[in-house]
Amino acid sequence: MVKAYAALSATSPLAPFAIERRAPATEDVVIAIHHCGVCHTDIHLTRNDWGTSIYPMVPGHEITGVVTEVGARVTRFRVGDRVGVGCYVDSCTTGEVRDPDREHYQPGVVMTYNARVEGADHPTHGGYSESIVVKEGYVVSIPDALPLDAAAPLLCAGITLYSPLRHWKAGPGKRVAIVGMGGLGHVGVKLAHAMGAHVTVLSQTLAKREDAQRMGADAYHATRDPETFERLAGRFDLVLNTVSGDLDWNAYLNLLATDGALVLLGMPEQPVTVNPFLLVPHRRSLSGSWMGSMRETQEMLDFCGKHGITAEIEAIAIERIGEAYERIVKSDVRYRFVIDMATLADGAR
């Protein structure tokens, strides 16, 4: 049995819990979890906000740690390696050929937690635990230049921003706007800056302007100021929206240059309504993006290692997870909570 923290229902607090991990198969990697980032998705799922939750639930999909055992057919990892696990741990389980670039968009993807697996008597359990067993193909290497705690949020927040930046070819000569300067947005600023793009932050207030400039932002504007949208009309090649709240989508579409794209990374609660006359005459697009492939995730980590990019974190003990959730809901964290899993040692019995 493995010590963990779990939610037993949508209304119960996370508490010590014991789970059973599968015995490692020949292609499996066993990982001692050192750190696990806290994603807003963890809150939505533990509270069943989306109506898809399975209990008991052990959250966590921003996992970093060290390999303690490998199966006989594992070739990429050895005991002692620094590794990570992100949002999913399997794909293409229907027998189709694995697509290394689009597998996370195909049927059969198995999320790191809160997913049913055929033949298993319990759902997948995530990183709020001592250890995890994962197929080799869904484990990534953490570059030596990245500390395991500050690298943990890159397994979700990092790849969620890196993937659209790469897909829409952010780089020199491109003007990129990041909507929201939070757990996702601040990593996006660092990545876009390192790629050579001109980076603008669009946030409700100017409260985080100095932070954004320190991380590489070239400009910062408050969206509560109605003149912002007039001044910036037609300015950007790419606008990445990291917030999940309902926005004036037409106002943001009007910020795009010809051929520009507004990409949703957050999940609005209400359907999005847009004026087609803001799209058609300018060949603008409204799109979405979801995490990234395993190949892309490793590429992102290597890029972050080369450029010294990590998340800005506040480390917490596992027993403070309830407090952390409440602070995330209030946007009271700069910028990502990361659980020190060594604090679990005396937690679950």
QUICOR-V397003 format. One record per helix or strand of 2 or more residues. SS is the DSSP state (2 for helix, 1 for strand). FROM is the first residue (numbers start at 1). TO is the last residue. If there is no record, write none. Layout:
BEGIN
ss,from,to
SS,FROM,TO
SS,FROM,TO
END
This chain:
BEGIN
ss,from,to
1,2,7
1,15,19
1,28,37
2,40,46
1,63,70
1,82,85
1,88,90
2,103,105
1,110,111
1,131,135
2,136,138
1,140,141
2,148,155
2,157,167
1,175,179
2,185,195
1,198,203
2,209,215
1,219,222
2,227,231
1,236,241
2,249,253
1,256,264
2,276,278
2,280,282
1,285,288
2,294,307
1,313,317
2,318,329
1,336,340
2,341,344
END
